[in-house]
Amino acid sequence: MQKHSHLLPAVLDMARRGKRPCEIAEVTGMSPNAVSCRLSYWRKRGVDVAPARSGPLPARRKICATGVPEDLRDLLKVHADLRGVTVGVLARDLLDRAARDNLIDAILDDMETGQ
């Protein structure tokens, strides 16, 4: 079984909607090269996948979960698998949501309230 086989339906759907391989890679956690190779494979076998659009690439956000202890990665992997993403993508999305929704204090509960 392929490493990313559970992501392939989503890859095909995004490609058919005109997403670039780098954008698909960002969402799925696959490498851009793996996405491009899969799309090329499908095209050669007659699957209806439009060629990638040209033009400026979108800004990329770096995914880095290397400092996460293995036991914590294992806990996150369950939730990442349910969403069809990598642990790195899930970690990035969690941090993004916590920061944008101002949830850091509520999550950590380590600050004095001053009451």
LINPEZI-V477313 format. One record per run of one state. SS is the DSSP state (@ for helix, = for strand, . for the rest). FROM is the first residue (numbers start at 1). LEN is the number of residues. Records with the same first field share a line. If there is no record, write none. Layout:
BEGIN
SS=FROM-LEN / FROM-LEN
END
This chain:
BEGIN
.=1-4 / 17-4 / 29-3 / 45-25 / 84-3 / 101-3 / 109-7
@=5-12 / 21-8 / 32-13 / 70-14 / 87-14 / 104-5
END
